[in-house]
Amino acid sequence: MNFEFCTDYQDMSRKAADAIISGIKKNSGSWVCMATGNSPKGVYNNLKESYTISPGLYGRLGIVKLDEWGGIPMNAANSCETFLQERILEPLHIKKDQYIAFHSDHESPEAECARIQKELQQLNSLDICILGLGKNGHIGFNEPSDVLMPNCHKAQLSHDSLQHQMVEDLDYKPTYGLTLGMGDILRFRKIILLVTGHGKETIFNRLLRPEINPQLPASFLWLHPQVDCFIDLKTVPRV
């Protein structure tokens, strides 16, 4: 795992975006998996700005939605779908056939996971996966557990996830999560992990140790040969 210590959120966002843009330039037909939440907002703003300069760069870009809150409407203001539509799909003019995404309100979450798994398996290559580090060490909705699932699955949400800013104020909380599994994530050729936000110092210090532990799902990234971890030192100071 490669660690890039950045001065602040803006520095982290710019460097991570530059790495993503570099990867897309090498393969204009890249498939990129995108997380939601506060961690990648700055990165996506940088990608939006780059589109105004080089719109052709994104003409064949494919997007995979990392995860979704289950049991809420797709068009809810707090859904991952709305987040990506507003920050990535519309600004970068991503075509519908270049987008793979969980439906949050499918009548059968298990069938929806099977659909996404089949679509992933049909892709020739999975290029870049953008992840944020959760306060409890989760990535996507792969939560700390005695065992981790390799493929797309319906996930039981932890207390930490249910306190996430995207859903903490909802009267009706999501009842489950839909997420790519750890095996799916590790299939991507390159992984970019964003570490930012107060309260993550302890979990990040654990991640610095090259030890694999299902109680720290992000530790499985040590199994991948090409992980670039960008750290916002202003909110996650180096110890």
Secondary structure as GFF3:
##gff-version 3
##sequence-region A 1 239
A	DSSP	beta_strand	2	6	.	.	.	ID=ss1
A	DSSP	alpha_helix	9	26	.	.	.	ID=ss2
A	DSSP	beta_strand	31	34	.	.	.	ID=ss3
A	DSSP	alpha_helix	41	53	.	.	.	ID=ss4
A	DSSP	three_ten_helix	55	58	.	.	.	ID=ss5
A	DSSP	beta_strand	62	65	.	.	.	ID=ss6
A	DSSP	beta_strand	67	70	.	.	.	ID=ss7
A	DSSP	alpha_helix	80	84	.	.	.	ID=ss8
A	DSSP	pi_helix	85	89	.	.	.	ID=ss9
A	DSSP	three_ten_helix	96	98	.	.	.	ID=ss10
A	DSSP	beta_strand	99	100	.	.	.	ID=ss11
A	DSSP	alpha_helix	109	121	.	.	.	ID=ss12
A	DSSP	beta_strand	128	132	.	.	.	ID=ss13
A	DSSP	beta_strand	153	155	.	.	.	ID=ss14
A	DSSP	alpha_helix	159	162	.	.	.	ID=ss15
A	DSSP	beta_strand	176	179	.	.	.	ID=ss16
A	DSSP	alpha_helix	182	186	.	.	.	ID=ss17
A	DSSP	beta_strand	190	195	.	.	.	ID=ss18
A	DSSP	alpha_helix	201	207	.	.	.	ID=ss19
A	DSSP	three_ten_helix	217	223	.	.	.	ID=ss20
A	DSSP	beta_strand	227	232	.	.	.	ID=ss21
###
